Amino acid sequence: MPKLRVQSFSVSLDGYGAGPSQDLKNPLGVGGMALHQWAFATRTFQKMHGEGGGSTGVDDDFAARGFENIGAWILGRNMFGPVRGPWPDDSWKGWWGDEPPYHTPVFVLTHHKREPLPMQGGTTFYFVTDGIESALRQAAAAAGSKDIRLGGGVSTIRQYLRAGLVDEMHLAVAPAILGSGENLFAGLNLHELGYHCTEHVPTPNATHVVLTRR
Amino acid sequence: MPKLRVQSFSVSLDGYGAGPSQDLKNPLGVGGMALHQWAFATRTFQKMHGEGGGSTGVDDDFAARGFENIGAWILGRNMFGPVRGPWPDDSWKGWWGDEPPYHTPVFVLTHHKREPLPMQGGTTFYFVTDGIESALRQAAAAAGSKDIRLGGGVSTIRQYLRAGLVDEMHLAVAPAILGSGENLFAGLNLHELGYHCTEHVPTPNATHVVLTRR
């Protein structure tokens, strides 16, 4: 069975995965960029965005692990774009230009039907309107023997956690306080849901933890 | 002005400072002991409890810092003991035996009057029934030019945070998930209250962060 994995998901010290007041100027919410400083510096991130250089070491190892053995992705609609309600047309093709960094089928959760959208480099966006289990089934079929990466955002991850469908979750706890926004933990009893901390590797930039479901 | 400082306060990855179902057998709540593993190993902790040995290094440095330049302590009643309601008599003298590890005046918040309780080694417990500001005023007078350490528990710290009275808070984020219990962050906007992260020193045992009020 392929695993459903959350990888490189950054949260603040007070548990927020995104800041308040998300909009086009602040897609991660106000203050949300601070969560991802550990990732921006890595070789994996730089390479993903067509740049050379970047750091190696623990932060990069975790960033790289997020792309290993991944056969499909699942994204919440807000991660795909800022469009709300029915799709007015096919002009929005994601935040990532002509060649998105996925290179696999990507299943986007939405309430509004839309035709599959093939992109360059092996990424095709499929729009799933019949719920998170359906998206997971379709992603599993597409992934074959590989795993599925659950990209986010917070509310999508919380839905899959609550349904007991996430097998493994790598969080990077950043040295930042957001105070409000989208909280990953609020009202979610991860202990009761069977998660325990199976890996703990701190770096000067973030504390990496892996939560695994029993 | 003396500072009001929280030191060596351990929280889980999901923000809990104590587990659920606190009682005499589990004074830190179920699972709560896991939060303090980083501290138990340190030389400072071992010495405090009359043992030799213990680790030195970053964990111990943070533990030791919590006792530097402290002229008075403030504790919530639950940290002083399990007795609830009016004091039946003077028999409960804290968890710590005849010579508690404070060696300063200690102001215990309670709704029920009780005479001051002098102990060996310089600790005297004073019982404050007229609120957190009063306890802080009395502790400041007793501390002189030194700082005041706010010991806990969670609900006491939250009261002082909400009132904007905590100057500095050292948290040790432990690699543990509790899922329920007493959450330090829930419903508290630390960003709005003026706190930011001014220090971030991870170790294999815990991620140490210091939040300072602007």
Interface residues (C-beta under 8 A of the other chain):
Chain A: L13 D14 G15 G31 L171 V173 P175 A176 I177 L178 G179 S180 F185 A186 L188 N189 L190 H191 E192 L193 Y195 H196 C197 H200 P202 T203 P204 T207 V209 L211
Chain B: L13 D14 G15 G31 L171 V173 P175 A176 I177 L178 G179 S180 F185 A186 L188 N189 L190 H191 E192 L193 Y195 H196 C197 H200 P202 T203 P204 T207 V209 L211
